[in-house]
């Protein structure tokens, strides 16, 4: 396995500097979206494992709550997972923007996990996550809905196909959508191309979350979720996109950051894309070696 990193700066003329990080609040939200195709649901294939992996992620954080290392865990599954919970007030009227809504919105948590279907458009520089209800919109779209880190969110772990596309990142899509220079959001762990699904995902999510409390929150994701398959266009290609001021700060978050040791990466003036060189998925180009 050949781990690679590429980096991009912001093009803004002036960048605000972050104040020192406040004491960590510790809240986790998990979103398992397993039911599709029925009345009021969105169009995709139902996968019961999506809620099971979310339960694995939540279970570990509940153990941290019991041990006094964490404060709160919320599970928002299926029809509870709505596009307005991903929508920032900078992207929509206040009535439709609920990403900071207590105990539900993605930006009300410090750490989130979501398992659902996804897709991307290189032409439009976006990815999307399929939601559990069609009440608002059937997809939460990176450029249409999201502006992460204006609330509390620091780390997002996204088990969804095409949710971290290399070309979308390379052309500036994610860093311009997710962050502003003063944003608190620092890591989007996702997939380039399609990713396979099954009960084995429960096992690697269980290992990943348990091994990342104090370090490896980016590196462990790639170690656990990467899967090389014989032939072409069918690898699982996990990626970690880290936002921050300097390469050293971004690498420190990737390698040494953890749930209880979230690194301050400074002004979100650039991003680094960590991946396995040569990984070749379906619905995504072969990654550079």
N, C-alpha and C positions, 0 to 999 in steps of 0.2 A: 504494500500500500504506500503510495507516494503522496504525502500531504503537501499541498501547495497553498500559497496565499497570493492574492493580488490586491492592490490598494488603489483607491480613487480619492482625490481631494474634492471639497466643495468648490464651486466657482464664484461664490458670493464675494463681493468686494470687501465687506467688513463682517467680522465674526464676533459675536458676543462671547464672553468668557463665563463659564459656569462658576457659581459660588461653591464653596466646599459642600460636599454632600451632607444632608441632614442625617440624623440617626435613622437606621433602617426600620421602617414599618415592615411587617411580614405577613402579607396576604397573598394567597394563591387562588386563582380561578381555573377550573378545568371545564372544557366544553367537549362533550362527546356527542357527535351527530351521526346517528346510525340508521334512522328511519327516513326513507325517501319514497316518492312516487305515489303516496296516498293523498287523501283529501287534505288540503291545506299545506301539504309538504312540497318540497322541491324535487326536481326531476334528476334522479341519480339512482345508483344501485344500493340497496340497503345492505349494511355490513354491521352485524351485531357486535363485532369486535371493537368498533369505534368507541362504544361506551365502556367496554371492558378495559381498554388501554387508559382511558380517562380515569377510571376507578383505580388503576394501579398507581398513576401519578398522584392522585388525591390521597391514597392510602399512606404513601410515604410521608407526605406533608402533615397528615393527621398524626402520624407517629412523632413528628417534630413538635407538633402542638402539645402532645402528651408529655414530651420530654422538656418542655419549656423553651424550645428553640424557635418556635413559630407562633403566630398569633391567630390565624384564621384561614380556613379552607372552604371554598364554595364550589359546588358542582352544578353546572347549568347545562343540562342535556336536551337533545332533540328540539322540541318546539320552543324551549326556553332560550335557545341560541338564535338570536335575531340580528339582522343587519344593523339595526339602530344601536345595538350594544357595541358595535365596532365603529360607529360614526362619530367623528369629532365635530365640535361646534364650528370649526373653521370651514367645514365642508357642507354644512346643511343647516336649516333653521333649528333653533334650540329644541323644538318639539320632536325633531327627528334625530337628534344627536344625543345619544345616551351612553357614550363610552366611559363617562365618569360616574354613572349611576351606581350607587352603593350596592355591593354584593352581586352585581350583574355585569356591569360594563367592563370592557377589557382594560381600560386605563384606571380602574379602581383597584386593580391588583398590582403587586410588585412582580409577580411571576404568573404566566399563564401557559396552559397546555390546551391544544385543540387537535382533535382527530376528526377529519372530514374529507370530502372530495375537494379537489382544487383544479385550477387551470391557469394558463397564462396567455398573454398576447405580447409578442415581441414588438409588433408594430405600434401598439399603444402603451408600451412600457408599463405593464401591469400584471399582477396575478390576482386571483380571486379564490375565496373559500366559500363553499356551498353551505348555506344555512339550514336550520331545521324547520323553518316555516316560511311561507311566502307572504306573510303579513306585511313586511316592509319591502324587502327585496330578497331574491333567492341567493344572492351572493354578496359577501362583503368584499369590496374591491380595494386594492391598495391605494389607487389614486383617487377614487371617487369618494371613499368613506374614511380612510384612516389618516391620522396624524398622531402617532403614538408618543407617549412620554410627556404630554402636556398635563397628565395626571400623575399617577404613581408608577406606571409600568416600566420595568427595567429589562426583563427577559421574556421573550416569547418562544415557545417550543411548538412547532407547527408540523404535525404529521398529516400532510396533504400533498398530493401530486402537484408538481410544477410551482410550488409556493415560494421557491427561491431561485428562479431562473437566472442563469449566468448572464445571458445577453441583456435581460431586463436590468440586472444590476450594473453591468458594464456601461450601459448607456445612461445611467443615472437614475433609473426608475425608483428603486427602493429608498435610497438615502434621501432623495428629494421629497418622497411621500411620507416616510415614517418620522423624520426628524427635522427639527430646526436646530440652529447652533446651541440654543439653551435647553434643548430637550433632555429629559432624564433617561430616555430609552437607549439601550446600548447593544442589545443582541437579538437577532432574528435567526433562530435555528430552524431550518426548513429542508426542502428537497429541490434539487435541479432535476427536471424530468419527472416521469412517473415513478411511484414507489409501490412495492408489493405490499400485500396485507394478509394477515392471518393471525392465529393465536401466538405465533412466534414474536409478534410485535409487543404483546403483553410482557413477554420475558425480557426483551431488550429495553423496554421502557422502565421496567422494574429495576434492572441493573443500572441503567443510566441515571435515574433520579436518585437512587441510593448512593451512587458513587460520586455525586457532584455537589455535595453539601458545602464543601469548603474550597474545592478547586476542580478544574477540568470541565466546566459547564459547557464550553464549546467543543473542546477536543474530544470529550467522552461521547458527545452526540454523534460525531463522525465515526468514532471507533465502534459504537454499538449499532448504528443504523446502516452503515455501509454494507453492501452485499454485491460481490462480483459473481456474475452468471456466465456460463459458457455460451459463446456466441456473441452477437452484436445487439445493441439497442435494448438491453434488458437488465442492466445493472441498477441497483438502488444507490443513488448518489446524494447522501446527506450533505448539507452545506451549513456553514455558520457565518453570518454576516454581522460584523462588529463595527459599531459606529463610535468614533472618538477623535481626539485631536491629533495624537501622534501614533506612529506605528507601534512604538513600545507600549503605549497604554492599551492599544487594541489587542496586541499579542498577550499582554498580561491578563486581560479579561478573558480571552479565549482559553489560555492555558491554566491560569491560576484563580480565576473567578469562580464563585460558587453561590449556591442559594443564600448561605449565610456569610458570604465574603464577596459581595458584589463590588467590583472595582469602579472607582470614579474615572471614567475615560475622558473627562474634560469636555471642551466644546466639541459638538458633533460636526466637525469641519471636514471629516473624511470617513471612509469606510474601508474595511478589508474583507475579502471574500476567501474563506478557508474551505478547502475541498480536497478530494482525492484525485490526483492527476490521472488522466486517461479514463476516468469513469465514464461509461457510455450508456445512458438510459434511453428508454422509449420516450418520445415526445420531448426531447432535449438534445442539443448537440453534444458530441463527445467533448469532455472537458479538457483543457490544455494540459499537456504533460510537462 
